[in-house]
Amino acid sequence: MKIAFIIERPGFLKGFGPVIDSALGRQWLVEIWYGPMMGFPRSPRPLDAKVLRNLDLPDSWNGKVAVREFNEIEELPRLGQDHSIEAIFS
């Protein structure tokens, strides 16, 4: 299975961490997508993508989790199709 996590804020990574660990334990392919998130009603201000670029992912995820950046919310459906994502968590 191939899944993706949309990260709206750096703290989301902490919340998704156990789910990502479990998915990796099942040999699933995992991607993390991040971007400015303009247009999401839940996000009162755009995410500073530089903060996410500098996140320290756990060592256990090295080489196992793909990280992709997007610029516009409209790119998300294409990302899902281009990378054959079966489930997206947000």
C-alpha positions as CSV (number, residue, x, y, z in Angstrom):
1,M,0.0,0.0,0.0
2,K,1.2,3.5,-0.7
3,I,0.0,6.4,1.6
4,A,0.7,10.1,2.0
5,F,0.4,12.5,4.9
6,I,-0.4,16.2,4.3
7,I,1.5,18.2,6.9
8,E,-0.2,21.5,7.7
9,R,1.9,22.4,10.7
10,P,5.2,21.0,12.1
11,G,3.3,19.5,15.1
12,F,1.2,17.3,12.8
13,L,4.3,15.2,12.3
14,K,4.4,14.3,15.9
15,G,0.7,13.2,15.8
16,F,1.2,11.2,12.7
17,G,4.4,9.6,13.9
18,P,2.9,6.4,15.4
19,V,0.7,5.9,12.3
20,I,3.8,6.3,10.0
21,D,5.8,3.9,12.2
22,S,3.0,1.4,11.9
23,A,2.7,1.8,8.2
24,L,6.5,1.3,7.7
25,G,6.3,-1.8,9.9
26,R,3.8,-3.2,7.5
27,Q,6.2,-2.4,4.6
28,W,3.9,0.2,3.2
29,L,5.4,3.1,1.1
30,V,5.0,6.4,2.9
31,E,5.2,10.0,1.6
32,I,5.0,13.3,3.5
33,W,3.6,16.2,1.5
34,Y,4.0,19.8,2.7
35,G,3.4,23.2,1.3
36,P,2.1,26.7,2.1
37,M,-1.5,25.4,2.5
38,M,-3.1,28.6,1.3
39,G,-6.8,28.0,0.9
40,F,-7.3,25.5,3.7
41,P,-10.0,27.0,5.9
42,R,-8.5,25.3,9.0
43,S,-5.2,27.0,8.5
44,P,-5.4,30.6,9.8
45,R,-2.0,31.5,8.2
46,P,0.2,29.9,5.6
47,L,2.7,27.3,6.8
48,D,6.3,28.5,6.5
49,A,7.6,25.7,4.3
50,K,11.2,26.5,5.4
51,V,10.2,25.2,8.8
52,L,9.2,21.8,7.4
53,R,12.2,21.6,5.1
54,N,14.4,21.7,8.2
55,L,12.4,19.1,10.2
56,D,14.4,16.3,11.6
57,L,12.7,13.1,10.7
58,P,13.4,10.1,13.0
59,D,16.4,8.1,11.9
60,S,14.1,5.0,11.5
61,W,12.4,6.9,8.6
62,N,15.6,7.7,6.7
63,G,15.4,6.3,3.2
64,K,11.9,4.9,3.9
65,V,9.8,8.1,3.7
66,A,9.6,10.3,0.6
67,V,9.1,14.0,1.3
68,R,7.5,16.2,-1.4
69,E,6.7,19.9,-1.5
70,F,3.8,21.4,-3.3
71,N,3.0,25.1,-3.9
72,E,-0.8,25.1,-4.5
73,I,-3.6,23.1,-3.1
74,E,-4.7,22.3,-6.6
75,E,-1.6,20.1,-7.0
76,L,-2.7,17.5,-4.5
77,P,-4.9,15.4,-6.8
78,R,-2.1,15.3,-9.4
79,L,0.4,14.3,-6.7
80,G,-1.9,11.5,-5.7
81,Q,-2.3,10.3,-9.2
82,D,1.4,10.7,-10.3
83,H,2.6,8.7,-7.3
84,S,-0.1,6.1,-7.2
85,I,-1.2,7.0,-3.6
86,E,-4.0,4.8,-2.2
87,A,-4.8,6.8,0.9
88,I,-4.2,10.3,2.0
89,F,-4.1,11.5,5.7
90,S,-4.6,15.1,6.6
